[in-house]
C-alpha cells in the first residue's frame, strides 16, 4: 500500500462480543421496564432473551428484512414487535403504539451506554491504530446512536469519524447496496478502504466494489480475496505488514 487505507470496522462480532452484550441487555431490560410497566425484572429479562432469539432466528429475520427494507420503517416495526412481545410474555398490558415507540427508544438510550462487551484486546487495537495514524469509521448494521453509546462506553469514540449505521445509510446491512451507499455518503473510494467484518458475505460485497477485506474469524480460514485474523487485536500487526 502506498498510503494508509481508511479502516471501517463492524461492531458486533468484531469490536464487541454479541453473547456478552446479549446477557447484559437482558438484565438491563428488566431494570428499565419493571418500574415503568410493572411485572418482575427477572420476567422481563427472560422475555427479552426468548423474544430476541425468536426475532433473530434466521428465517424470521429474513422475512422481516424482506418485508421492510427501509431502515426507518424496519426500526418502527421491530420496536413494536419487541416491546409488544415482551409485554405479552411478562403478562402486562402493552402501551399504545406511539407509547411503545417512545419507551423502546428510551430503553435503548438507557441500556446501550451501560453495556461493556468489547472483545479482549479490541480497545487496545483501536487505540494503536489511532496512534499509527489510521482514519477509522464504522460499517455496522446497528444504528449510529447505538454505536455512539457503545464506543463511548469503550472509551474509543474519539478515534472514529462517521458512525455508519444502517440509519445513516438508510437501509439494513443485508444487501450489497449498503456499501455502495456508505461509500457514496462518506466520499471514501472503495479502493482506499479496508473493511473489517465477521461476515464473509458482507465482505464479499465490499471486496467486489474494490475494497480490501479483512475477516475476523476464530477458525482463521483464508477466503478468496480476503485477509483473515482471529480477533481485532491482530489488526494493527496486519496493517503494518500490508504497509
C-alpha positions as CSV (number, residue, x, y, z in Angstrom):
1,X,0.0,0.0,0.0
2,X,1.4,3.4,-1.0
3,X,-0.9,5.2,1.5
4,X,-2.7,4.1,4.7
5,X,-6.1,2.7,4.0
6,X,-9.2,4.1,5.7
7,X,-10.4,1.5,8.1
8,X,-14.1,0.7,8.5
9,X,-14.9,-1.6,11.4
10,X,-18.0,-3.6,12.1
11,X,-19.1,-3.7,15.7
12,X,-20.9,-6.9,16.9
13,X,-18.6,-9.9,16.3
14,X,-15.5,-7.6,15.6
15,X,-15.3,-5.0,18.4
16,X,-17.9,-6.4,20.7
17,X,-18.9,-9.9,21.8
18,X,-22.6,-10.3,21.0
19,X,-23.1,-13.1,23.5
20,X,-21.8,-11.0,26.3
21,X,-23.8,-8.0,25.1
22,X,-27.0,-10.1,25.0
23,X,-26.7,-11.2,28.6
24,X,-26.2,-7.6,29.7
25,X,-29.2,-6.4,27.7
26,X,-31.4,-9.0,29.4
27,X,-30.5,-7.6,32.9
28,X,-30.8,-4.0,31.8
29,X,-34.2,-4.6,30.1
30,X,-35.6,-5.9,33.4
31,X,-34.0,-2.9,35.2
32,X,-35.6,-0.4,32.8
33,X,-39.1,-1.8,32.2
34,X,-40.1,-3.2,35.6
35,X,-40.6,0.2,37.3
36,X,-42.4,1.6,34.2
37,X,-44.7,-1.2,33.1
38,X,-44.9,-3.5,36.1
39,X,-44.0,-7.2,36.3
40,X,-40.9,-8.7,37.7
41,X,-37.4,-7.8,36.5
42,X,-36.5,-11.4,36.1
43,X,-39.5,-11.9,33.9
44,X,-38.5,-9.0,31.6
45,X,-35.0,-10.4,31.4
46,X,-36.3,-13.8,30.3
47,X,-38.8,-12.2,27.9
48,X,-36.0,-10.3,26.2
49,X,-33.9,-13.5,25.9
50,X,-36.7,-15.6,24.4
51,X,-38.3,-12.9,22.2
52,X,-35.0,-11.6,20.9
53,X,-33.9,-15.1,20.0
54,X,-37.2,-15.5,18.1
55,X,-36.8,-12.2,16.2
56,X,-33.2,-13.1,15.2
57,X,-33.9,-16.6,14.2
58,X,-32.7,-16.8,10.6
59,X,-36.0,-17.4,8.8
60,X,-37.9,-14.9,10.9
61,X,-35.2,-12.3,10.4
62,X,-35.1,-12.7,6.7
63,X,-38.9,-12.5,6.5
64,X,-38.8,-9.3,8.5
65,X,-36.0,-7.8,6.4
66,X,-37.7,-8.5,3.1
67,X,-40.9,-7.0,4.3
68,X,-39.5,-3.7,5.4
69,X,-36.2,-2.9,3.7
70,X,-36.3,0.8,4.6
71,X,-34.5,1.2,7.9
72,X,-36.8,3.7,9.5
73,X,-39.9,1.5,8.8
74,X,-38.0,-1.6,9.9
75,X,-36.9,0.0,13.2
76,X,-40.5,1.1,14.0
77,X,-42.0,-2.4,13.3
78,X,-39.1,-4.0,15.3
79,X,-39.7,-1.8,18.3
80,X,-43.5,-2.5,18.3
81,X,-43.0,-6.3,18.0
82,X,-40.1,-6.3,20.5
83,X,-41.9,-4.5,23.3
84,X,-45.3,-5.9,22.5
85,X,-43.9,-9.5,22.5
86,X,-42.2,-8.9,25.8
87,X,-45.3,-7.4,27.4
88,X,-47.3,-10.5,26.4
89,X,-44.7,-12.8,27.9
90,X,-44.5,-10.8,31.2
91,X,-48.2,-10.5,31.4
92,X,-48.6,-6.8,31.4
93,X,-50.7,-4.6,29.1
94,X,-48.8,-3.2,26.1
95,X,-48.9,0.6,25.8
96,X,-50.3,2.3,22.7
97,X,-48.2,2.2,19.5
98,X,-46.7,5.6,20.0
99,X,-46.0,5.0,23.6
100,X,-44.3,1.7,22.7
101,X,-42.1,3.5,20.2
102,X,-41.1,6.1,22.8
103,X,-40.5,3.6,25.5
104,X,-38.4,1.4,23.2
105,X,-36.3,4.5,22.2
106,X,-35.9,5.4,25.9
107,X,-34.9,1.8,26.7
108,X,-32.2,1.7,24.1
109,X,-30.9,5.1,25.3
110,X,-30.8,3.7,28.8
111,X,-29.2,0.4,28.0
112,X,-26.6,1.0,25.4
113,X,-24.3,3.4,27.4
114,X,-24.3,0.8,30.2
115,X,-23.1,-2.2,28.1
116,X,-19.5,-3.3,28.4
117,X,-18.9,-6.1,25.9
118,X,-15.7,-5.4,24.0
119,X,-13.5,-8.4,23.0
120,X,-10.2,-8.8,24.8
121,X,-7.6,-6.6,23.0
122,X,-10.1,-4.7,20.9
123,X,-9.8,-1.4,22.8
124,X,-6.0,-1.5,22.7
125,X,-6.0,-2.4,19.0
126,X,-8.2,0.6,18.2
127,X,-6.0,2.9,20.2
128,X,-2.9,1.5,18.5
129,X,-4.4,2.1,15.0
130,X,-5.2,5.7,16.0
131,X,-1.6,6.2,17.2
132,X,-0.4,4.8,13.9
133,X,-2.4,7.5,12.1
134,X,-5.2,5.5,10.6
135,X,-8.5,7.1,9.8
136,X,-11.4,5.0,11.2
137,X,-15.1,4.8,10.8
138,X,-17.7,2.1,11.5
139,X,-19.6,0.0,9.0
140,X,-22.2,-1.7,11.1
141,X,-25.8,-2.9,10.8
142,X,-26.6,-1.2,14.1
143,X,-27.9,2.4,14.4
144,X,-25.4,5.3,14.8
145,X,-27.0,6.0,18.2
146,X,-26.2,2.6,19.5
147,X,-22.6,2.9,18.1
148,X,-22.1,6.2,19.7
149,X,-23.1,4.9,23.1
150,X,-21.2,1.6,22.8
151,X,-18.0,3.3,21.6
152,X,-18.2,5.9,24.4
153,X,-18.6,3.0,26.9
154,X,-15.4,1.5,25.4
155,X,-13.6,4.9,25.7
156,X,-12.7,5.0,22.0
157,X,-15.4,7.2,20.4
158,X,-12.9,10.0,19.8
159,X,-10.9,7.8,17.4
160,X,-13.8,7.4,14.9
161,X,-15.3,9.7,12.4
162,X,-18.6,8.6,10.8
163,X,-20.6,6.0,12.7
164,X,-22.3,4.0,9.9
165,X,-25.0,3.0,11.0
166,X,-27.9,1.5,9.0
167,X,-29.9,4.6,9.9
168,X,-27.3,6.8,8.2
169,X,-27.1,4.6,5.2
170,X,-30.9,4.3,5.0
171,X,-31.0,0.5,4.7
172,X,-30.1,-2.6,6.6
173,X,-26.8,-4.3,6.2
174,X,-28.5,-7.0,4.2
175,X,-27.7,-6.0,0.6
176,X,-24.6,-5.0,-1.4
177,X,-26.1,-1.6,-1.8
178,X,-25.3,-0.9,1.9
179,X,-21.7,-0.4,1.0
180,X,-22.5,1.5,-2.2
181,X,-24.5,4.0,-0.1
182,X,-21.8,4.1,2.6
183,X,-19.1,5.0,0.1
184,X,-21.2,7.5,-1.7
185,X,-22.2,9.3,1.5
186,X,-18.8,9.3,3.0
187,X,-16.8,10.2,-0.1
188,X,-14.5,7.3,0.6
189,X,-13.4,5.5,-2.6
190,X,-13.6,1.7,-2.3
191,X,-10.0,1.2,-3.3
192,X,-8.9,3.3,-0.3
193,X,-11.0,1.4,2.2
194,X,-10.2,-1.6,4.4
195,X,-13.4,-3.2,5.7
196,X,-13.2,-5.4,8.8
197,X,-16.2,-7.7,9.4
198,X,-17.1,-11.1,10.8
199,X,-19.4,-11.9,7.9
200,X,-17.8,-13.4,4.7
201,X,-21.0,-12.5,2.8
202,X,-20.7,-8.8,3.7
203,X,-17.0,-8.7,3.0
204,X,-17.6,-10.2,-0.4
205,X,-19.9,-7.3,-1.3
206,X,-17.3,-4.8,-0.2
207,X,-14.5,-6.7,-1.9
208,X,-16.4,-6.8,-5.2
209,X,-16.6,-3.0,-5.1
210,X,-12.8,-2.8,-4.8
211,X,-12.3,-2.5,-1.0
212,X,-9.7,-4.6,0.9
213,X,-11.5,-7.1,3.1
214,X,-10.4,-8.5,6.5
215,X,-12.4,-11.3,8.0
216,X,-12.4,-11.7,11.8
217,X,-12.9,-15.5,12.4
218,X,-11.8,-17.8,15.2
219,X,-11.4,-20.5,12.6
220,X,-8.8,-18.4,10.8
221,X,-9.9,-19.8,7.4
222,X,-8.4,-18.0,4.3
223,X,-11.1,-16.9,1.9
224,X,-10.7,-15.8,-1.7
225,X,-9.5,-12.2,-1.9
226,X,-9.7,-11.6,1.8
227,X,-7.3,-11.4,4.7
228,X,-8.2,-13.3,7.9
229,X,-7.4,-12.6,11.5
230,X,-8.6,-14.4,14.7
231,X,-9.5,-11.2,16.5
232,X,-9.4,-7.4,16.2
233,X,-6.3,-7.5,18.4
234,X,-4.3,-8.8,15.4
235,X,-5.3,-5.9,13.1
236,X,-2.5,-3.4,13.9
237,X,0.1,-6.0,13.0
238,X,-1.7,-7.0,9.8
239,X,-1.9,-3.4,8.5
240,X,1.8,-2.9,9.4
241,X,2.6,-5.9,7.2
242,X,0.4,-4.6,4.4
243,X,2.2,-1.2,4.6
